[in-house]
């Protein structure tokens, strides 16, 4: 062996001694101690008890809010409803909101009804239009101002104002409005524009 190889071998032995791995000792014959060997069922029980005590202390410090029972039939409380960015009432304009109803409408033909050739079903996913009927008593057609955007409807007249956020995007250019003079009601038919309408019709 050359001197260079002996030096390399000596440096390897020094590194092994630094790591505590002495191959000449009798410790290799003894089994190594396992860190988990000291765990017993009693240690797990004590850990569970400590965790339970911590939970009890944390819950005793915090107070649980009890829901108000003023309107016990409500599905949720006011503080549970997230605030939306769309205003449904103007803070300055105090005109009341008129009565309105909203429903979906399908454009069906005899093929859909009798032959059932299309893939339409009674669900709202197969509806092409959104119809909104607004009751405006003591109002003339000339007094009504109607603004429709893709997601919002604003109907104004001297006595009432309706600001309505729409449940689906609509096409304002392909929509219609009809005024019924006898009932003093405005019927607005909005063409729905949804992502999967190509598959539903």
Secondary structure, 3 states (H helix, E strand, C coil): CCHHHHHHHHHHHHHHHHCCCCCCCHHHCCCCCCHHHHCCHHHHHHHHHHHHHHHHHHHHHCCCCCCCCCCCCCCCCHHHCCCCCCCCCCCCCCCECCCEEEEEECCCCHHHHHHCCCCCCCCHHHCCEEEEEEECCCCCHHHCEEEECCCEEEEECCCEEEEEECCCCEEEEEEEEEEECCCCEEEEEEEECCCCHHHHC
